[in-house]
Amino acid sequence: MSDTLRVVVCPDSYKGSLEAEEVAAAMARGIHAARPDARVRSLPMADGGEGTARLVSHTLGWAWHLSDVTGPTGAHLSAGWGCDHRDRRAVIDVASACGLDRIPDDRHDPWQLHTVGVGELIQAALDAGAGHLLIGLGGSGTVDGGAGLLAALGVRFLDADGQPLPPHPAGLAALDRVDFEGLDPRLAEVDITVLNDVDNPLTGPHGAAAVFGPQKGLKAEDIPAMDAYMERLAGAIEAAGHLLRPIDTPGAGAAGGLGFALDCVLDGRARMGAAYLADLIGLDAAIHEADLVITGEGQLDGQTSHGKVVAEVVAHARALQVPVVAVAGSIACDEAEMAAFGLHDARALCDGSITLEEALARPTHFVAERTRALIQAFTDRAD
């Protein structure tokens, strides 16, 4: 190890508390508190959920745009997205247009909600000249199978009399056929990369309605009916000759079925979000020059190893034989489990010395403090 400690910080967000960039900045303060001469490279990470578009745009210097789109209840809202105009790439978070936080507390009825705004964001990116769309599927508040998205891109949903239907589950109860004649022709020339961390199919016990519906306000007794809606929607699209992949395609159930519309209908390609973004931001090159990597997330637990940011960072660091440590909001695994996972050390904000309320009141302070302690311990071991 060189005299000057070289550290890469690449945390995920602490959901409900801190954005990934805020966590990374607090970690950097903690590093410099212990080692003022340290060189810190900040590469905050995401897995395709909320904040992915802003993070990618900020990290890679892409232009940031705001578009007026139709929210899930029909109200207008402003949604951000990023674009690399030189390489004609755009990045979109579906949550910015149809996320849970975009739905008023008294309107969480998935039967009445749609994803039209996501389709409008795609149109805005196409208008800006994008030839490759990166679409993060995390954080959606809808379960419409992507009908709203498709409608915004020119698809018409018709009843038996040929009358157009509103593109949400309740509105499509009378669906007879789907007309793709008006589908935006530019989509045939665009590459779509779908970023998520789930492999659920569209329907069935592991599908969009059963697994994700209750999180978005779907009543347990309505799950079979919503599942049947998804089946009818897919059947009508297949009858129109536009079902490119089967509904049991892994990831089709992501984001309330947006994965189905993007992957099975519009020919997008699903990728695990954290892995794709690690390559996009050049994580390996940064780690290769480092003596230590620090990552983190809201909670380290049994789910961490399943496609999450921390697991991805650990895998890259281990492959390059660079030690990796973590700072988390809380830790629900023991030292042996952390060692097996590949972490050399980990600290939790809620480590017994403070209450959850204290941690939530001053999260950046405690992230910095736990990072300072990790750096001190790492330096002591190196000496």
N, C-alpha and C positions, 0 to 999 in steps of 0.2 A: 504494500500500500504506500502511496506517495505521501509526503509530509502534509500536503494539502488534501483534506478529505473531500472526495467528490461524491455527491449524493444526487440520486434521481428520486424525485417525489412524484408518485402517480396514483393518487387516491381516487376512489369513486366519491360521489356525493354521500352525505349523511342524510338520507331522505327525511324530509320534514324539518330539517335543522340547518344544514349547510350545503351550498353548491360545491362541486368538486374543486372549482377554482379557489373558493374560500378555504377549504380544507388544505389545499396545497400551499396557499400563502401562510396559513398558520403553522404548518409543518416547517416551512422555510424559516420562520421566525424562531421556532424551537431549535432548529439545527444551529443557527447563528448564535443563539444564546449559549450553547454548549461549545461550539467551535466557530468563533467569529471569522476565521479565515477560510471556512468551508466554501466550496463551489457547489452551488445548488442548481440543478436543472429541473424545472417544473413542467410536468406533462400530466395534468389532470386527465382522468379517464372517464368513460361512460360505457354502457352496455347496449345502447340503442333506446334507452328510456328518455324521460324528460331531461332537457338540457343538452342532449347530444348535439343538436344543430349549432347552438351557440358555442359549445365547447370546441367543436371541430373548426368552426369559423374563426374563433379567436386564436386557437393554436396554430392554424395553418394560414392565417391572414386572409381568409375569404371575406368577400363583401357581405354585409348584413342588410337584409331587407325586411320591411314590414308590409304585410298585405292585409287588406280588409276582406274578411271571409265570413261565410255563414256558419255560425256556431251550431252545436248539436241540437239546440232547441229552436233554431231559426233566427235567433238574434244575431246581429252583426258584431264581430270582434276583430281585434288586430292580432295577427299571428306572425312571428318572426321565422325567417329561414335564411340559410347561407348559400352563397354561390361563388364558385371560382370561375370567373368569366373567361379567363385565359384558357383553361382546360375544359370549359363547358360542363362543370360538375356542380350539382346542387345538393344540399342536405336539408332534410325536413324532419321535424318531430311531429308525429300525428297528435301527440298530446297538446301541442300548441293550438290545434284547431278543434279537437274533440276530447280533451283530457277531462278527468274527473273534476278538476278545479275550474273548468269552464262551464260547469253545469250548476245552476242555483240549487240550494239545498232542497227546495220544494219541487224540483223538476227531475229527480232521479228515477225516471220511469223508462227503462230501455226500449219499451214498445214504441215510444214516441220520439226517440232520439236518433240522429243520423250522423253520417260522416261526410256530408257535402263539403264542409270546409277543407277537408284533407284533399279532395279532388281539386278544389279551387287553388290550393297551394301548389299542387302539381301543375296546374295550368299556368300559374304565375311563373314557375320555374321554366316551363317550356317556352313561355313568351320571352323569357330572358335569354333563351338560346341554349338551355341545358340539354346535353345529350346523354348524361348519366345522372340518375337520381339515386341518392342514398336516403332511405326512408326508415327512421327509427320507430318501432312499434310500441314502445313502452308507455304506460300511463293512460291509455284510452279509457273513456267513460261510456262507451257505446257497445252495442251488441247487434249490429245491423248486417253483418256479413259483408260489409263494404258496399252495400247498395247505394248509399249516399255518395260515396266516392265515385262510383261508376256513373251515377246520374250526372254529377258535375262535369264529367268528361264526355258527356254526350249520349250515354246509354238511356233508353226509355223503357220504363216498366209499365205494361199495359194490362188492362182488364179484358174480359171476353168481348167487350164492345169496342176495343181499340182505344179506350180512354186512358190517358196517363195517370199513374198513381203516385202518391208521395213516397219517396224512397226511405221509409222507415218501417220496422216490422209490422206495426199496426196498419199502416197504409197499404202494405203489400199483401194483406190477407186475401184480396181478390185477384192476386197476380195470375195472369193467364199465359203471357209470353213476354219475352225480352227482345227489344229491337236494338241492334248494335249498329245500325246504318249511320248514326250520327257520332259514333265514337271518334274522338280526336285522332286524325290520321298520323299525327306526329308521334304518337305512342309506338307505332310500328318501328320507328327508327331510334328509339330510346332504350338504353340499358337501365334496368331497375334493380338495385340491390336492396333487399329487405333485411333490416337489422333487428334481431330479437334474441331472446335467450330461452325460448320455450319451443317444444316440438309437438304441441297438441294438434290433433286433427280438427276438422271443422265441426264434426258432430259426434254423438255418442257420449259415453260416460266420462271421457277425457276431453270432450270438445269444448267449443267456445261457450255455449250456454251453461253446461254443467259445471265447468271449472271457474270460468271468469264472470259469468252472469251475476251470481250473488254479490260479488265485490262491487258491482255496478248498479245494484238496486233491484235485480231480478228476484222475484219471490220464488221460493223453493218449489211451490206447486206449479209455477209457470215454466219450469225448465223443460219439461217434455214438449210443451207447445212451442217454445222458442227453438228447440232442437228441430221440430218438424218444419218450422219456418225456414231454417237454414237448408234443410233437405229440399223444400220446394224451390227456394231461390236457386240452389245449385242445379236442380233438375231443369228449371226453365232456361238457365244459361246453357246447359248442355244441349237442350233441344234447339237452341239458337245456333249451335255449332261453335261456341266460344269457350267451352271448358277444356283447357289445355292440359290440366293435371287433375287427378282424382281428389275427392274431398278428404281422403285420409292422408294426403300429403303432409309430412311433418311440418308444423308451423302454420298450417292453414287456419287453425283456431286462434292464433295470436291476435291480440287487440280486438276481441269481439268479432273475429272473422275478417278483419282487414287483411290479414295474411292470405286468406283465400282469394280475395279480389286482386291483390297485387301479384300473388304467385301463380295461382291456378287459372286466373282469367287474363291478366295483363302480362304474363310470362316473366315476372320478376324472379330473381334468384335469392333464396334465403341464405343468410350467413349469420353465424353467431356474432352478436354485436361487439362484444369485448374483443374477440379475436380479430375481427375486421378492423376495428378502430386502432388496435395496437399496431397493426401493420401500417395503417394510414398515417399515423403520427410519427412513425419511425422509432418505436419503443426500443427495439433491439439495438439500434445504433447508439441510442442514449445510454442504455444499460452497459453496453460494451466498454464505455469510457468511465464507468462508475466504480467506486469502492463499496457502495452500499445503496440499496433500493428501499424506499419507504412507501408502503401502500396503506390502504385502509377503506373502511366502509362503516355503515351504521352499526352493524352487528356481525361478528364472526361466529358462524354456527355451522350446522350440518349442511346448509344450503350453499355455503360459500364456494364449495368446490364444483358446483353445477353451473358452469358458464358465467360466473360472476367476475367482476373486474379483478378482485383480489386473486382469484385462482389463475386468471390469465397472466397477471403480472408475475406471480410466483413461478409459473411455468417458464416464462421468458427468462427470468433471473436465474433459475436453476440451470437452464440449458446453457447459460453463459457463465455459470459458476460464480455468480455474484450474490452475496448474502442479502436476504430480504427480510425486513421486519414490518410490523403493522401497528397502526393506531386505530382503534375502533371505538365506537360509542359504548359498546358492551361486548363481552366475550362469553359465548356459551359453549366452549370446548376447553378441554384441559391441555396441559403442556405437552403430553404425549401425542394428542391429536394434532396440535399445532406443529409439532416436530415432524410427524408423518406427512402432514400437508405440505411442509417445506418452509415454514416460517422459523427463522432463527430466534425471534423474540416477538412479543406483542404486548401492548399496553391498552387498557380500556379507560375511557373517561370515567365511567362508573365502576371504579375499582374498590369500592368500599370506603374510600376516604371522603367522598362527597355524595350527596344525594342526586337523584335523577333531576330534580328541579334545579339544583345548582349547576349541573352540567348543561342543561338546556338554557339556562340564563346566560352563561358565558362559555359557549362551546369553543370558540376560537382560542380563548385563553387556555382552556384545558387541553385542546389538541396541541398547542405549542408547548405546554408544560410536559405532557406525556412524551412528545417528540424529543424534547431536551433530555429527558431521563433515558430514553432509548439511545441517543447519541452518546451520552456520558457512559452508559454501560458498554456500548460497542467500542468506544475509545479505550476504556479500561481493559477490556478483553484483548484488544490489539496490542496494548502496551505490555 
